[in-house]
């Protein structure tokens, strides 16, 4: 199973971490925190993004296909949704669907943006509306991951780059602890497995490399268009350097993957 280059396409990379845990035959996926539409030249177009390539799915409105269909729900985030939006906005806690509505429910890099005391309910809701499995991918709390994110934010500040909103929110809500996630699942007597992905050191190199390139945007005699073209060229050329391994040990990992089986 291929795992996509982190630097060339971060969304494809993190979505590909969930794919090995999909069931062989599924027809429907609910992606909690996903996006289904993107704005181009002032018009909205149906575009499910990374799941299309990483999971081989299509949007629920694409009827003329045998591929599994996806429906997305999300909460409103000003920094995320100026040019992208889900199929439905919701309150972040109560998923507006009946029990077992979707074969699989996914959540990719979402829990770290949910207040700590609300996470158990959201996990319960995802499991409730799933028919077979719930798959959660997210950065997890450990001293090494926290330090890495703090170093990245410090580097952004030093290079006069606006801090990444998602990393700021990680600090506000705290990365999910694996022990807390396991407690939630154990209390519900759920069958689950834990896996790890995204090499921390590679992740750090990616951000520091990106920060250095983005800092060129502040050079007055270089146009932004020129720098963006340079950034695309460099990113594509360097993509192979940052390929992710299929298996990452916990001590080296930035993300945890929870594969939860729905009890009959």
C-alpha positions in Angstrom: 0.0 0.0 0.0 1.5 3.3 -1.2 1.9 6.1 1.3 2.1 9.5 -0.4 4.9 11.9 -0.2 4.4 14.3 2.8 6.0 17.3 1.1 4.4 16.8 -2.3 0.8 16.4 -1.0 0.3 16.4 2.7 -3.5 15.7 2.5 -2.9 12.7 0.4 -0.3 11.4 2.8 -2.5 11.6 5.9 -5.5 10.2 4.1 -3.5 7.3 2.8 -2.7 6.3 6.4 -6.4 5.3 6.8 -6.7 3.3 3.6 -5.1 0.0 4.8 -7.8 -0.2 7.4 -10.8 0.0 5.1 -13.0 -3.0 4.5 -12.7 -4.6 1.1 -16.3 -4.0 0.1 -18.0 -0.7 1.1 -20.4 1.6 -0.6 -20.6 4.6 1.7 -18.2 6.8 3.8 -18.9 9.7 6.1 -15.9 11.9 6.4 -16.1 14.0 9.6 -14.1 17.1 9.0 -13.9 16.6 5.2 -14.4 18.9 2.3 -16.5 18.3 -0.9 -16.5 21.6 -2.7 -13.8 24.1 -3.8 -14.1 27.5 -5.2 -12.3 28.4 -8.4 -12.7 31.8 -10.1 -15.6 32.6 -7.9 -17.6 29.5 -8.6 -18.0 26.4 -6.5 -17.1 23.0 -7.9 -17.6 19.5 -6.6 -14.1 18.3 -5.5 -13.6 15.8 -2.7 -9.9 16.3 -2.8 -7.5 13.8 -1.2 -10.0 10.9 -0.6 -10.6 10.6 -4.3 -7.0 9.6 -4.9 -6.0 8.1 -1.6 -9.2 6.1 -1.1 -10.6 5.6 -4.6 -14.0 7.2 -3.7 -16.3 9.6 -5.4 -18.9 12.2 -4.2 -22.3 11.0 -3.2 -23.8 13.0 -6.1 -21.7 11.1 -8.7 -24.3 8.5 -9.4 -22.8 7.0 -12.6 -20.0 5.0 -10.8 -19.6 1.9 -8.8 -17.0 3.5 -6.5 -17.8 4.0 -2.8 -19.4 7.4 -2.3 -18.4 9.9 0.3 -20.4 12.6 2.2 -18.6 15.2 4.3 -19.6 17.2 7.4 -17.5 19.9 9.1 -17.6 22.9 11.4 -17.1 26.4 10.1 -13.5 27.6 10.3 -12.7 31.0 8.8 -9.2 30.1 7.9 -10.3 26.8 6.2 -13.5 27.6 4.4 -13.0 30.7 2.4 -12.6 28.6 -0.7 -13.7 25.1 0.4 -16.7 23.7 2.1 -18.3 20.4 3.1 -21.6 18.9 2.1 -23.0 19.9 5.5 -22.0 22.0 8.5 -22.8 20.7 11.9 -22.2 21.7 15.6 -19.1 19.5 16.0 -20.7 17.2 18.5 -24.1 15.8 17.3 -23.8 14.0 13.9 -27.2 14.5 12.2 -27.6 11.0 11.0 -29.3 7.8 12.2 -27.4 4.8 13.7 -25.4 2.8 11.2 -26.0 5.2 8.3 -22.6 4.8 6.7 -20.4 1.7 6.2 -17.3 3.6 7.4 -16.9 6.8 9.3 -13.5 8.6 9.0 -11.9 11.4 10.8 -8.5 12.7 9.5 -6.6 15.3 11.5 -9.8 16.5 13.3 -9.6 15.4 17.0 -6.7 17.8 17.8 -9.1 20.7 16.8 -11.8 19.5 19.2 -11.8 20.6 22.9 -10.5 17.8 25.1 -13.7 17.3 27.0 -15.8 17.0 23.8 -13.7 14.3 22.2 -15.4 11.3 23.8 -18.8 12.4 22.6 -17.6 13.0 19.0 -15.9 9.6 19.0 -19.1 8.0 20.3 -21.1 9.8 17.6 -18.8 8.6 14.8 -19.1 5.0 16.0 -22.9 5.4 16.4 -23.4 6.4 12.7 -20.9 3.8 11.4 -22.2 0.4 10.3 -18.9 -1.5 10.3 -15.8 0.6 11.2 -14.6 4.0 12.4 -11.1 5.1 11.4 -9.5 8.0 13.2 -6.1 9.6 12.2 -4.6 12.4 14.2 -1.4 13.8 15.7 -1.0 12.5 19.2 0.4 13.9 22.5 3.9 13.1 23.5 6.7 15.4 24.6 8.6 15.0 21.3 5.5 15.9 19.2 4.8 18.9 21.4 8.4 20.2 21.2 8.5 19.7 17.5 5.3 21.8 17.0 6.7 24.5 19.4 9.9 24.6 17.4 8.0 25.0 14.2 6.0 27.9 15.5 9.2 29.5 16.9 10.8 29.2 13.5 7.8 30.8 11.8 8.0 33.7 14.2 11.7 34.1 13.6 11.2 34.1 9.8 8.3 36.6 10.2 5.8 34.1 8.9 2.2 34.1 10.2 1.9 31.2 12.6 0.0 28.2 11.1 -3.6 28.4 12.6 -3.8 24.6 12.9 -0.7 24.4 15.0 -1.9 27.3 17.2 -5.1 25.4 17.8 -3.1 22.3 18.7 -1.5 24.3 21.5 -5.0 25.6 22.6 -6.8 22.3 22.7 -3.8 20.0 23.3 -3.0 17.0 21.1 -5.0 13.9 21.9 -3.4 11.5 24.4 -3.5 7.8 23.3 -4.4 6.8 26.8 -7.5 9.0 26.7 -8.6 7.6 23.4 -8.1 4.1 24.6 -10.1 4.8 27.8 -13.0 6.1 25.7 -13.0 2.9 23.6 -12.4 0.5 26.5 -15.3 2.0 28.5 -17.6 1.3 25.5 -16.2 -2.3 25.2 -15.1 -1.7 21.6 -12.7 -3.7 19.5 -9.9 -1.6 18.1 -6.4 -1.6 16.9 -3.7 1.1 17.1 -1.1 1.9 14.4 1.3 4.7 13.8 2.3 6.9 10.8 4.2 10.1 9.7 7.8 10.1 10.8 8.3 13.0 13.2 11.7 14.0 12.0 10.6 14.0 8.4 7.6 16.1 9.4 9.9 18.6 11.1 12.2 18.8 8.1 9.2 19.4 5.9 8.0 22.4 7.9 11.4 24.0 8.4 12.0 23.6 4.6 8.6 25.1 3.8 9.2 28.0 6.3 12.5 28.8 4.6 10.9 28.9 1.2 7.8 30.9 2.4 10.1 33.5 4.0 11.1 34.5 0.4 7.7 36.0 0.1 8.9 38.8 2.3 11.8 39.8 0.0 10.7 43.1 -1.5 12.4 42.8 -4.9 10.9 39.4 -5.7 7.3 39.2 -6.8 5.0 36.7 -5.0 4.2 35.0 -8.3 7.8 34.3 -9.0 8.4 32.9 -5.5 5.3 30.7 -5.7 6.5 29.3 -9.0 9.9 28.6 -7.4 8.1 27.0 -4.4 6.2 24.6 -6.7 9.3 23.7 -8.5 11.3 23.0 -5.4 8.5 21.1 -3.7 8.0 18.8 -6.7 11.7 18.2 -7.1 12.1 17.4 -3.4 9.1 15.2 -3.2 10.9 11.9 -3.4 13.2 12.9 -0.5 10.3 13.1 1.9 8.4 9.9 1.0 6.9 8.2 4.1 7.5 4.6 5.1 4.5 2.3 5.4 5.3 1.4 9.0 6.4 3.8 11.7 7.2 2.9 15.3 5.4 4.8 18.0 8.7 6.4 19.2 9.2 7.9 15.8 5.6 8.8 14.9 3.6 12.0 14.7 0.2 10.5 14.0 -1.8 7.6 15.5 -4.3 5.6 13.5 -7.3 4.1 15.4 -9.2 1.3 13.6 -12.4 0.7 15.5 -14.7 -2.2 14.7 -18.5 -1.7 15.2 -19.9 -4.4 17.4 -22.9 -6.3 16.0 
